[in-house]
Amino acid sequence: MSLFERKIDGAPQFASYFAPVLEVLRDFGGQAKPKDVVDEIAKRHNVPEDFLNQTNKNGQPKFNNKVAWARFYLTKAGFLYSPKRGVWALTEAGKSVEISDDRAVDIFRQAQSAFKADEEEDQAPEGEIVADGVNYWFVGAVWDEVDQTSRFLNENIWQSGHEEKFSNLVRQMKQGDRIAIKSTYTRKHDVPFENRGRNVSTMLIKAVGTITGQRGDGRTVDVEWEELDPPREWFFYTYRTTIARAKFEDDDMARQLVAFAFEGEDQNLSRFLTYPVWAKKYAEDIEPLTAIEEEEQSESETDSPPLEPYGIEDIIADGGFISRADLANMVSRLETKKNLILQGPPGTGKTWLAKRLARALIGRRTPKPEQLRSVQFHPSLSYEDFVRGYRPSSNGLEITDGVFLQAVEAARAQPDIAHVLIIEEINRGNPAQVFGEMLTLLENTKRSRADAIELAYRKQAGERVHVPDNLYIVGTMNIADRSLALVDLALRRRFAFVTLKPTMNDLWAAWCADRGLDGELLELIRIRMEALNEEISSDRTLGPQFRIGHSYVTPTEPLGDARAWFRDVIETEIGPLLEEYWFDAPERAAEAMSRLRDGL
């Protein structure tokens, strides 16, 4: 049976590609470009031309995508990694592993439980870049509120307290890599610089070592440890998750941390205080702490879960009338593409959903202020407003970062947690003009220091900027506004697009029923709104993009008189919109309103 026809029971068809991918990489000497791997597999297994030409809904060749999905799962299993963009490479385990059918099913199931997607149609995610040579890992040692540091030092190991959560990262660790045990917390007093009584993110380095063995279980590595007595405190740029790799190849702050932890150098505190995010935080003339910042003061050991987690189930509970599968796909596309635009008719909940997708990606209901920011584009918005430009100050004109570069700096300062910038009405301005050269850096394949470029306005000679890969952009777009220009094709290529539609399904009905709408009125609203939207869709001067969204007929609070509420919505919200749609045929708008009001 041919490779493209073979199906392993219990796994998708692409699982049969696991062994060929490993085999080709071994024959190529351990690493190769994706195209070379795809072409060689097609050649060796006589994949017919008509199969190679088949494409999925994203326009990507299905065969290439199957190979890419095989690479994704093999990476999760610890057999492959990406030493740089556009290169697949074997790990030590990948060089010798044998893939039986049972092993292929195990590989798929272990990763699939944490990653939901339609592997036949959805594009496979790109691999995280893991630099060649020695890597530097910072790891926690607290399980169930018990510090395991002493045990790790005595047994010459480090071990994750999670069965699966960080297994792909643990498998990336290799013999010769350096590793440090850390704990992360905030300090307010007795810090070695003027913090003006404000919280300082602090990381305590308790032990450092060299990895001497990889057990391949996704949890344990052997380590030759050196305990630090006393432990050393590092400030500002800290890792809050249980496992983090210092991306020293991309960030000078990470390189300074590596020198501090593994080479015994002192931290240059004055240099860190010149970085915009900390210069602003510890300046004299800032506003008092916000409630959210006060909440952050109560956080200590960061290997524990967030204070109040937030995920897809919470979006549905908050009033999202979209299926779990569709929401999961949106989050996964955002994680992969880095940039996502929600487009749709008015009233489909684009802004509402954008904020909640951001919280789901971040993983907490109340993100830090710098983690989730929002801006709205408008016709007069400029590059100087959004990215960087000259502003008046007490010293005359000075170069000032806009909201985009502020978000970039915040993401750089907290490299192991997601940051999201929401851009409402992204097509209401001129995106190509507002983003400028940042449009190039938005691309998910250009999120590294190697792709950094000089800006139109530079604060110092030779300054180069890149967008970190933990900064995500979520835009909203009203596709019914005739006054807006078409979106630049360069912007389209850098964003994944999701179209939202009026949704009056069972989830919507249950939500409305909980707020006082009886079954008869619910059905009446559904039938009449669907009929109105069908009329709008079939109108050649309008079309589906002018349909009226469900948020117009979705109550946010319990209703006393539900029928009176619906009448008010018709008169004050839907009616004026219809009059605008049919401005040259007012009688048509009046007739549509009359049909909505009939019998209320």
N, C-alpha and C positions, 0 to 999 in steps of 0.2 A: 504494500500500500504506500502511495506517495506521501511525502511529508505534509503537504497542504491538505490532504484528505484524512490523515491519521488523527484519531481522537482517543485520548486517554480517559478511561472512565473516572468520573469524579472531579474532572478539571476541564477548563475551557480548551479549545483546540490548540491555542498557542502554547500550552504546556508541553506539547510534543516538540517545540522548538528549543527547549532548555538545553538538551544535550548537543544539538547542532551548534548553538551559539558558543558553548564552551569548547567544543571540538575545533571550530574555526579559529577562535582566539588562541588556543594552544598552538595551532599550526602557524599562526601569524607571530608567534614569539611572546604572547602574553598580552598584547594590546593592539588595537587597530581603530580606524575610523568607522563609525556606524555604517556608512555606505559600503565600505569594503566588506564588512561582515555580511550585510544583506545580500550583496551581489554574489559573494562566495557561496552562501547557503543556497541561493537560487540556482547557481550553476551546479553545485554538487548534487542537488536533489531534483534536478531537471524540472523545475517549476515552470509550467507553461506560460506563454506570453499573455494569454487572455486572463489568467489569474493575476499576474503581475500588474495588469492594467485596471483591475477592479479597485474602486475607491469607496471610502465610507462617507458619512454625512459631512465630515469636515474637509472632504476633498483630498484626503491623504490616502495613498495606496494601502490597501488592506494588508498585503503581504508585509510591507515595511512596518506597519503598525503592529502586526503580530510579533515580529522579531523584537520591536521596541518594548512590547509588553513582556516578552520573555526576559529581556534585559532588566526591566524594572523589578520583576519578581526575583530574579537571580541576585540582584543587588540587595534586595531586602533580606535575602537568605545569607548574605555575606560572601558570595562567590565572585561578585564583580564590583567595581567601583569606577569612578570617573576621576582620573588624575588631573584632567583639565577639560575645558569645554570641547566637545567634538571628539572625545576619545573614550573608548571602553577598554577596561583593563581587568585582568584576573587578579583576585586576591590569592594569598598563599593557599587558602582552602580551595579556591576555585581551580587551581592548577592540577589538583589530583582527584577531586570529587567525581564519583560515578553516579549518573542519574538514571535510576530505574524508574519504572512507571509509578511504583509506590512512593518513591522519593519525590517525584514530580508533583504528585497529589499533595504530599505533605508541604512542599514549598509553597504551592498555591494557597492552601488553606490557612497556613500560618500568617501570610501577609494579607490575604483577602478579607479576613475578619476585621481588619483595621482600615480597609480601603475599598469602598463600594463604587463601582463604575461599570459601565457597559463596555467591556474590553473589545467588543467587536466594532463599536462605532466611536467611542471616545478615544482621544489621543493619549498615548502613554505619557506619563510624566517624565521629565528629564531627571537625570541623576544628580544628586548633590555632589559638588566638586570636593574631592579629597586629595590634597596636594601630595605629590610624590615625596619620597624621603621620609624623614622623621616628622610625625605629627604630635601635637601637644593637646592632651585631654585634661579637663577639669571636671571632677566627679564628686558627687555627694556620698555620704556614708551613713545616712540616717534611715533606718527602717522602723516603721511603726513607733516613731518617737524615741528609738534607741540608737545611740551612736555606735556604729560598728567599727570605728577606726582601729581600736586596739586589736580586735579580732583579725582585721585585714593585715595589720602589721605583723602579728604573730604567725599567721598562716601564709604570708607572702602571696596574697591574692587581692584583687578587687572584684566585687560582685554587685550586680544590680539587684535591688529589692523587688523588681518588677519582672513578671514572667515573660511578657511580650513587648511591653511599651517601648523599650529602648534597645530591643535585640538587634535591630539593623545597625545601630551605632556601635554597639559592643563588638559586633562581628567585623566592623571596619578597623578596630584596633589591631595592631600587628606588632610582632616582635621588634623591639628597638624603639618603639614610640615612647614618649615621656608622658607621665600621668601624675596628677596632683589631687590630693583629697582636699576639698574646700567646704566651707559652710558660708552661707550668705545671709546677711541681716542688715538692719539699718542702725546707724549710730547718730546720736544727737549731741553728745557731750564728749569732751576729752579727745577731740580729733586734732591732728597736727597742722591745722590751718584754720582760717577764720570762716566758719560756716554760719555765723550769725544765728545760732540756735535752730538751724534747719536740719532736717534729716539728711544723712549721707549714706549712700549705698556702700556697703563694706563687704569684703570677701576675706575670710580667714584661711590662709594656706597652712594646713596642719602636717602634711607629709608630701614628699615628692618621690618619684621612683621611675624605673624603666621597666617596660613590659617585656617579660622573658618568655611568655607562652600564651597562645590563643587556644582555648579549649573548644571553641566552635559551638557552644551551647546557647549563645546569645545572651549569656549572663556573666560569665566568669573569665577573667584573664589572670595569668600568673605575673607577679610583680616583685622586683627587688626594691624594697622600700628604704627610704631615709626619713626618719621622723624629724620634724623641725621643732627644736626646743630653745626658745619659745616659738610658738606659731607666729606667722607674720601677717600683718593686716595690709590689705590693698584696698584703695578707695576708688569711687566713681564707676569705672568700667568693670561691671561684675556679671557673673553668670548665675542666673536664678534657677535654671533647670537642673535636673539630676546629672545629666551628661552634656557637656559642651566641648566642641573642638575649637581651639583658638585659631581663627582664620588669619594667621599671621601673614599669609601671602597677599591678603587684600587690605589689611588695616594696620596702620602704625600703632594704634592703641593696643591691638592684640600682640604686636611684636614687643612692645614695652612690658606687657604683662608676662610674656614668656621669659623675657630677660630677668624680671623680678622674681618669678617663681622658681626658675630652673638654673639661673646663673647668679643669683644672689645680689643682683643690682638693686639700688634704691629706687623708689618711685619718684619721678619728677613731678611733684604735686603742682608746682607753679605752671608747668606746661599744660597739665590737664585743665587747670582753671582758666586757660585761654580758649578752650574749646567752647563754641557758642552755647551749647546746652547747659554746661555747668557755669560758665561766666554769667549767664542770665539767672540761673537758679540761686547763686550765692551773691548776687549783686545787692547793694545796700537798699536801693529804691524799688523793691518789688512789692506786690500786693500781699496781704496776709494769706496764710494757707487756706486753700479751699477745703471743703468737706471731704472731697475725694482724697486730697493729699493727707488730711488728718487720718483718714481710714488707712492709708498706706503705712502710717507710722506704727500701726499695730501688727504689721507683718514682720515675721522674724525669719525662721528657717524656711528657705524657699524650695526645698525638695518636697514640701507638702503641697497638696492641691490648692488651687486658687480659692480665695475667700468664698466666692459664689460662682460656680461654673456656669457656663452658658453654651448650649449646643443646638442641634437641629430640632430636638424635641421641644426645646424652649421656644424656638421660633413658631412652631405649630401652636403651642399653648398660648402664645401671645397674640394669636390671631392670624397666623400665616396659613392661607388656604391652598398651599402647594404640597404635593406629596413628599414624603421623606426621601424617596429616590431622587426626585428632581432637586430638592434642596441639597442633598449630598453631592450631586453632580455639580451644582453651582459652586459649592465650597471647594470641591476638588479642582475645578477649572480655575478658580481664583488662586489656589495654592500652586498650580502648575504654571499658569500663564502670567501670574503676578498682577495682571490688570484685567478688570472685568467691567463691562457696561451693561446696566439694566435698561432696556428700552421698552417702550410700550405706550398705549393710549393714556390719556389723562385718567387718574383715579384707579390705576392698577397697583398702587402701593410701591412705586419704585424707590422713593426715598426711605420709606418705612422699612422695606426689605434690605436696602443697602446698609443701613445702620445695624440691622440684626445679623446679616451675613458677616459684617465686620466683627461683631461681638463673638459670633460662633467661631470665626477663624482665630481670634485672640484667645477665646476659651473662657471668658469671664463676662458676667453681666455688666459690671461696672469697670471698664478699662481705665487705666491711668489717663489723665488728660492728654499727655503727650503721645499715648498709644493710638488714640482715635481722634482725628481732627476732621473738620468739614469746612468746605469752601464752596461758594456758588459762582459759576462763571456768568458773565454778563457782557454785553457788547463793548463796554469801555474798559474791561479788564486787560491789563497789559503784562508783558513779560516782566517788566520792572516791578509790578505789583505781586506777581505770583512766584517768580524765581528769585531775581535779585536786581536791585537798581539803586539809584541815588535817592536819599531822603534828607530833608532838612534836619539839622540837629543844632545843639548849642555851639558846636564847632564849625558850623557851615553845612555843606553837603557831605554826607558820608555814605559809603556803600552798605546797604542793609539787605539781609536775606528776607525773602518772602516766605509764605506759608509752606511752599514746596521744599525749599532748602532747609527750613526749620524741621520739617518732618524727616528729611534725609539725615540731619544731624542727630535727631532723637533716636532714629533707628540704629545709627552707627554706635551710639552710646549704650544701647541695650541690644546687643547682637543676637541674643538667644530667645527673644520674644518678638511676636509679630506686631507691626505697626501698620495702621490703615489710614489712608487719606481718602475721604469721600468728596467727590466733585459733583455737585448737583448741577443739572442742566449743562452738561459738558459741551454741548453743541450750540449753546446760546452765545458763547464768545467765539473767538477764532482760535481753535486749539493749536494749530501749527504756529501761530504768532505768539500765543501765550506760553507754550512750552518751550519754544525755541530749540536749542540744541539738546534740551532735556528729552525731547521726543525720541532721539536716538538711544539715550541711556535707559529709557523705560523698558525697552525690549528685554524679555526674560533671559535671553542668551547673552546679554551685555551687562550683567549685574556684577561685574568684578573690577578690581583695581586695574587690570590690564586694559579695560575698555574706557578708563577715565579720560575725559577731555577737558580742555580749557573752556571757561565760560566767557561770555561777552563782557562781563564785569568781573574783574579779578581783585581779590583783596590783597594778594601778594604775587610777586612775579613767579611764574611757573606753577601756580596753583591749578590742580586738576581735580575734577569731581567725578564720582561714580555713584550710582544709586544702589544701596545695599539690597541684598536679596530678601531681607525680612521686612521691606516696605512694600505694601500692597496698595493698589489704587482701585477704588470702586466708583464708577461714574454712573449717573442717571441721564437719560435722554428722552425727551418728549418727541415722539415721531409724528405728532399731529399738528405741530406748529409750522405753518407755511412760511413764516418769516425767517426761519432758521436755515442756514446754509447746509448743504450736504457735508457729511463728515469726511475730512481728508483721508485719502486711502492709506497714507502712512500711519495715521492714528488707528485706522481699522485693523491694520496688520498687527498692531501691538496689543490689541485688546481682544478678549473673548466677549462675544455678545450673547445676551440672553433676552429673549422677547417675552414680556409678561402680557397676559391676556385677561380680560374680564372673567372672573372665576366665581361662579355662584353654585358651588358644589355642596356636597354633604357637610364638609367641614365648615363652610360658610353658613349653612342652614343651622348647624348645631350652635355656632357662635351667636347667631341672631336669636335663636330660641332662648338661649340663656339670658338674653337681655330684653325679653318681653314680647317677641314676635310670635304669634300663634302659627300653627301649620298652614291654615288657609291663607293668611296674609303673606307668609313666606313664599308659597307657591305662586300667588298672584304677582308678587314682586319679581320673582324669577322669570315667569312666563312673559310678563310685559317688558322687562328689561332685555330679555333675549330677543324678543320681537323687534324692539327699537334698535338694538345693535345690528340685527339682520338687515333692517331697512337702511341704516347708516352704511353698512358694509357694501350693500348692493348699489348705493348711490355713486355714480361715476365721478361726481365732483368731490366726493369724500373718500370712502374706502375703509378697510378694516382698521387702519391706524387711528380713525376718529371715533371708534367705539367708546362707550362710556363705561368706565371701570367700576368694579364692585365696591370700592371704598365710598362711593356716593350713597350706597344703600346698605352700609354696614354701620350699625350703631356702636358707639364706644362706651356708652353708659346704659344702665337699665332704663327702660322707657315706661312712662305712665300710660300714655295713649299712643300706641304704635301707629295707628292709621293717621292720626294728626301729624305725627313725625314724618311719615312718608309724604303726606301732602305738602308739608313745609319744604322737604327736600326737592320735590318736583318744582315748586314755585320759585324757590330762591337759589337752587344750585343747578338742577338739570335743565330747567326752562331757559334761563339765560344762556346756557351753553348751546342749546338747540337753536336759539334765536341767532347766535353768532354763526353757527354752522350754516343755517339757511337764511342768511341775512337778505338774500335776494328773493326769498320765497317765504315770507312771514306766515302765510296761511299754513304752510307745511309744518312749521314748528308748532303752531297753535294746535293743529290736528294731532300731532304726536303727543303733546302735553295733555290734550283732552283724553286720549286713549289711556294714558298713564293714570289719570285722575278718576276715570270712570268707576262709579260705584263706591268710592271711598267715603 
